[in-house]
Amino acid sequence: MRQLLPILLSFYILSCGVNLSAQEIIAETGSYGIDRKNKIIVWHVANLDSILSLNKKVTSLKFNETFTLKDASKKLSYTDAHRVTNDESYVLYITKTPLVHITIDTSAINRNAKIPGYFTFFSGSEYVESTMGVRHRGNLSLTFPKKSFDLEFWTDTIAKQKKNIKFKGMRSDDDWILDGMYNEPLRLRSHIATNIWSKIHKPYYAQKEPKGKSGFEVKYVEVFKNNEYYGIYQFSESIDRKQLQIKKHEENTIYGELYKANSYEGGPAFIKAPSSFNNLFPHWNGWLTRYPFIDYKSDWENLSKFENLVVNGTDEAFSKNIENTIHISNTIDYYLFVNMLRATDNLGKNYYLGKYDKGEPYFFIPWDLDGVLGIIQDGKRERTTNNILGNGLFERLIEINPNGYKGKVKARWAALRANEFSNEALLSRINKIYTAFTKDKVYEREQLVWQNKLNEVSNEAHYAYLTKWLEDRLLYLDAHFKAL
C-alpha cells in the first residue's frame, strides 16, 4: 500500500491539471491560455488547494515557458490576480471554469457555411480536442463584436464527417453552441433561465423516454480564440429530435415532429393561419422544419391544422379540440415561465414546437433566453413589470377557459411560487453566479477585453437593477394570477 500511495498521489495531481517540480508548477497542455495582446494568462485548475498543500512556496509556473511570480510570498488563489513575468509582465488568473480554445480563420468565417477549425476543452481531468466546422450564429448578435459560434465536430477537415463528443453532465453529440452573451451585462440571465426551465418542467412522456429532455444543458466556459482571451461563454447543447427523444419517422410515415419558431411572420404568435402551404419548402408562416425533412420535403399538414384551430376555429371547436392538439400542462408551464422572466422575444419567435409521436399533442421548448429579467434582446433595460405577455394561443385559452384552464394556471403559479419561482430560490440563483463571478474575478477579466456600452454602469448597479426588477415583477404577477 505504501508503494501505491505515490502513484495515486501523482495521478490525483495530474487530474488537477498540473505536474509539480520543486518550486515550479508545470501546467498541463490545454489547461491554460496566454493572451500576448492583452497580457493575460488564464489557467484552469479544478482543485487549487490540493496543489498548494503539496507545494507551499511556489516561485514560478511553466506554461510552455517559465513565468516567475513577482510576489512569491502571496498564496495562489482563484480570487486574486497574480503578477507574473518572463521577458514581459502578465496578469495571471486562476479559474475553476472549464477552458476552451478555438482556432479559426477569422477572415473566412461567416454566418452561413461552416469553415474548418480546431477545438480544445479542459476541465479537471477532462480533456477534449477535435477538428471542427464553425460558423458565426445569431441575428442581432452578429452585430456584436463578441461573436457567438455554432460548432460541429468532424473526424477531419477533408471528409468532414460528423463526430459525437461527450462532455461531463451533457449529452454525446456533434452539434454545440458557444454563446458570447455580449448583450447581457451580468452574463447570467440566459444561464439562469435555461436551468429554471429544466428544473420546473419534464417531458410528459418521460416514463417512455427517460433520456428525453425538456430543454438543453448549459455550462460556463472561458474561451481563447486564436490564443486571444475572449471571455466567458455559455457552452450549450442544441435542440433536435435526439435531445427530445421524439419518435423517428419510418420511410414516409411521420411520427414525431419538430419546428422552430423562426421569424415574426404570424405563425409562431398564432395570429395568422394561411389556408395553403407548400411541402417543398422548409419555411412556412414563420416556422422552420427541423424534423422530419424527408427527401428534402416538409410536412406542414398537422401544424397547419393546429394554427387554423387557434386562429380561425369557432369557440366550440377550440374548446373541444385544443387539449388534444397542445399539451396543456406544458403550455401552462411555458406561459408562466415566459411571464415570470418577461421574455418578450419568446412568444412569436425563439422557441420550438415539438410532437412526441403521431396523434400526440404539440409542446413548447424554450430557446434563446437572453432578453429576459428586465432587459430586451439588444441588452437595453426595459423597466416594465406590470403587464402580461401572451400571443394568439395563450390569449384565447384565457378568454375561452376550456375545462377550467384559468384555474389550472392559477394553481400552477401558486405551486411554482412556493418552490422554484419563490423570491428566495430565484435570488439564490442570481446571487450564486454574481458572487462567484465577482469574487473569482470573472467580471474583471471579461471587462478587460469587452468594454462595451453596457459596462458604463457598474456591476453593482446592474445587480441592484436586476433584483429590484424581479421583486417588482413577482409582486405584480402574484396579484394578477390571484385575481384570475
N, C-alpha and C positions, 0 to 999 in steps of 0.2 A: 504493500500500500504506500510506504514511504517513497518507493521508486516511482510510483504512479502520480504522486502529487505534483511534481514539477511539470509533468506532461500536461496534466489537467489545467494547471495554472497558466501555462503557455497558451493553451487552446482558448482559455477564457479571455486572456489579454488580447489575443488576435481577434476574437469575436467582437471586441470593443473598437476595433479599427486601428490598432497601434502595435508596434513592437517596442520593447524597452531596451535601451543600451546605455548603461551607466547614467549620465546626466542628460542624455538626449533621448527624446521620444521620436520614433520613426512612424509617420502616418502611413496608413495603408493606401494603396492605389485606389482612386475613386472616392476616398473619404474627404477630400479637400478640393478647393479651387483657389487659384491665385489670380486675382484681377490686377494686372500690372498697370492698367489705365487709372483705376481709382485707388490703387494701393491698398486693396482689401484682400485678406485671406479668410475664407470661411471653412471651418473644419468640423465635420460631423463626428461626434463621439457619443456613443449610446450611454455609457456609464463612466463619467469622468472621475468620480470618487474612487472607483476601483483601481484606476490607473495611478492616481495620486497617492493612494495608500501604499503602492509598491515603489514609487519614485517621488519622494517628497521634495527634492531640491532640483527641479528641472531648470536647466540653463539654456537649452536650445531645443529646437524642433526641426525635424527633417521632412520637408515637403518637396521631394526630388532634390532640392538643395537645402542647405542648412540655414536656418534663421535663428538668431540669438535673441533671447528675451532681454529687453532693456532693463527690466526690473525683475531679476530672478528671485527676489525675496517675496514677490507678490504671487499668491497662490492662483493657479489657473482656475478659471470658473466660467460658467455659462453667462454670468451676469456682468462681467467686466469686458471691456475692450482692451486688449493687450498690445503693447507696442513691441514689434519685433523688427530685426534688421538683418540684412546681409550687406549688399552694397547700398541699398536704399531702405528707407523706413516704411513699414507697412503696419496696418491695424489688423490684428487677429481676432476674429470672433469664433467662439466655440458654440456649436449648435447641437441640439437634440433632434432637430428636424432632418428628415432624410435629404440627401443632396443629389441633385440631378445635373448632369452635363448634357447639353445638346450641341452638336457640331453640324453646322449647315452653311450652305452658300447663300449669304444674305442678298446677293444680287439677283438670285434666281427664284427665291421663294415668293409665292403669291397665295391668293385665297382659293385657287382652283385646283390645279393638278399638284399632287404630292411630289416633292423632289427628294432625292436620296439624302440621308443624313446619318448621324451616329448618336447613340444614346447610352448613357450610363446612369445607374441608380445605386446609391449606397445608403443602407440603413442598418446599423449594428452589424450583424453577421451576414446580412442580405446584400449581395452584390449582383447586379444585373447589367449586362452590356449587350447591345444589339444594333445591327443596321436597322434603319427605319425609313419610311416615307413620311414627309412632314409638309404641312401647309399652314398658312395663317387661317384662323377661324373667326367667325363673328360677322356682324354687320356694322353697327355703330362702333364696336370695339376695334375695328380695322383702322379707325381714325386716331386711336390712342398710340402714343409712342411705345408703350409697353405692350407688345403683341401677345395674343393667345395662340395656341398651336393645337392642331389635330395631328395625332401620331398614329402610324400604322407600322407595326413591327414586321420586318421582312427577313427572309433567310439570307438574302444577298441583294445587291443593287442591280443585278442583271436580270435574273428571273423574276424578282420582286414578289415571290410567293409569300403569302401572309404567314406569320408565325405567332402562336399564342405564347404569352408570358404571364406567369402568376406572380402577383405581389401579395405580401402578407396582409391578411384581412380583406383582400379583394379577390376578384374573380381571375380566372385564366382567360386571356383574350388577346387579340392583336390590336384592338382599337382603343385608344386612350386620348385624354384631353389634358392639356396644360392651360389653365385659365389664369391670366395675369391679374384679374380683379382690380385693374387700374382705376375704374370708376367708383370703387368702394373705399372710402378713406381709411377705414379701420381694418380692411381686408378680412372681415369676419361674417358679414351678413349672409352671403351665399352659403358659406360653410355651415352656419348655424341652421339656416332654413332647410337645407338639404337633409341634415341629420334629424331635425324635428319631424319631417315627413316620414322618414324611415322608422322613427320611433312610434308615431301615432297610428300608422296605417300599414297593414299587412294585406297581401292579396287574399281575396275571398276564397280562392281555390288553393290556398297554401297546403292543405292536407293532401291534395292530389299532387302538388308540385312544390315540395319542401325547399327546392333550390330557387324558386321564383322570388323575385324582389319587387317591392312596390315602387322603388326608385333606383338610386345608384349610390355607390360608396364614394367617398372623397377622403383625401388626406392632404395635409400641407407638405410641400417640398420647397427647398430653396434651389434656385436654378442658376447655373452658369451657361451662358450662350457664347460659344467660341471663346471660352476662357475669360469672359467678362461677366461679372456678377449682375444678375438680372432680377434678383429679389425673391420675395415669397410668392409662390404659385399654389393654386389648388389643382391637385392631380386627381382625375376622376374617371370613372367608368362611363361608358356610353349607354344609351337606351336602345335596345334592339330586341328581337324575338327571343334570343337566348337569355338575356337579362331577366325578362318577364316570364320565361318558360311558357309562352303561348304555343299552341299546337301548330306543328308544321303542316303545310299543305301536302297532299299526295296526288302526284300528277296534276290534273287540272281541278281537283276538288279542294276548295279553300276551307280551312278550319279556323285557325287564329288569324287576326288582322292587327296591323299597327299603322297608325297615321300620325304625322307630325303637324301640329297647328303652325303653319309655316309663314303665313303672311296675313295682313289685315284686309282680306277680301270679303269678309262677312260670314264665311262658313264657320270658322272656329268660334266666332262670337254668337252663332246661332241667330243671325238676323237676316240671312239670305240663303235661299234654297232653290237654286236653278232646277228646272224640270228635266234638263238633259245633262248628260256627261259623256265623255269620250274615254274609254278604257285604254286607248293608245297612248295616253299621256300620264305621266306620274303626278301631275298637278291638277287640282280641281277645287275651285271655290275657296282657295286659301289653304288647302290641305296638300300634303306631300305624302305619297305612298312610301312607307318603309318596309312593309311586309304584307302579303307576298307580292312579288313582282315577277310574274310567270311569263316566260317568253317575251320579256320587255313590255308586258301589259299589266295595268292595274285592274282592279275590280271595285268600282265605286257604288255598286248597287245597294249594299246594306247601309253604307254611310249616307247615301242619298235619301233612303227611306227614313233614316233617323232625323236628318236635317229637315225633311219635309214634315214629319210629325211635329217637331218643335215649332217650326216657323209657320206652317200652314194648316196643321191639323186642328180640328174642332176641339173644344174643351172636353167633350165627351171622349173623343178618340185619344186625346192626350192623357186623360186620367186613366183610361182603360189600358193603355199600352206602354206608358212611359217606364214603368218598373220592369218590364220585360226587355226594354231597349237600353237603358242605362242602369248601372248598379247603384242603388240609392245610397247605401252606406258609404260607398266610395265617393259618390257625388257630394254628400254632406260633408265628409272629411275635407275634400278639396275646397269646397265653398268656404268653410270655416278657416281652413289653413290660409287661403288667399286673403281673406279678410283680416285675420289676425296680423299677417305680415303687411297688409295693404299692398299687395303685389299687382300694381296697376297694369303691368305688361304681360300678365299671365292668364287673361280671360279670353282674349281674342287672338292670341298668339302664344308662343313659348310654352306649350305643353304637348303631351302625346295623348292620343286616344287609342286604347287597346281593346281587343276582344280575345278572350282566352280560347274559345272554341266555337264551333258552329252552333248557332242557336242560343249562345250566351249573350249577356248584356255587355255593352261597352263600359270602359272605366278610364279614369283620368290618371295621368302620370305627370307630375310637375317637371319643369325644365327651365334652365337659365334663370335662377333665382337671385339676380343681382340687384334689381331695382325694387328693394323691399325695405321695410322698417324705417320709413321716413325719408328715403331718397328715391329718385326715379332712375331710369336706366342710364342716363348720362352722368349720374353721380350727384346731381344737384339736389338740395334739400326740398322736399315738398312737405310742409308742416301740417297738412290736413290730417286730422284724426277723426273727424265727426261725419263720416259718410260710409255707405255700404257699397261694396263693389259687386257687380253682377254682369250677366250677359243675358241673351235671349232665353237660354235654358233655365238658368238659376232664377231669373225673374218670373218666368212662367210657373215654375214649381212653387214659388212662394205665393203667387197670385191664385192659382187653382187649388193648391194644397191637396194633391191626391193622397188618399189613405193617411191623412194626418201628417203630411210631410213637415209642416211647421213645428209640430210638437216634437218630432224626431230631431229637427235642427236644434231646438231649444234644449232638449235633454242632452244631446251630444256636446253642445257648448258647455253646459254645466259640468259634464264629466271631464272634458278636457281642461277646463279652468281649475279643477281640483287636482290635476296632475301636470301634464306636460305644458299646458298653457297657463299655469299659475305664474304669478309675478316672480315668485321665488325660483321656480325652475327656469324660466326664461332669462332672468337676470343672472342666474348662476352660470348659464351657458355663455352669456356675453362676458361676464367677469373673468371666467376661466381663461378664455383666449386673450382678452385685453390685458389681463395681468401678466400672463406668460410672455406675450409679445413685448410688453413694456419692460418687464424685469430682465428678460433674456436678450434685450436689445435687438429684437427682430425689427421693430419700428425704426430704430436708429439706423440700421444698415439699409433698410428699404428706402428710407428717405434720403440717404446719401446719394442714391443713384436715380431716384424718381422724385424730383422736386416739382410736382405738378401743382396746379392752382388749388387743388383740394387741401394741400398741405399748408396753405396760408393760415388755416385755422389749426390750432394746436390739437394734439390727440386728446387731451383732457377735455377740450371744448366739444370735439366730436363725440366723445363718450357721454358727456353730460347731455348733449342733444339727443342722442340715441335713447338713453334710459328714460329721459323725461317724455320723449315722444311715445315710447312703448307704454309707459304708465298711463298716459292720457288716452291712448288708443284702447287699451283694455277697459278703462272706465266707461268709455263710450259704448263699446261692444257689449259689455255687461248689461247696461241699461237697455240697449236695443234688443238683445235676444231675450231678456226678461219680459219685455213688453210684446214679444212676437205672438 
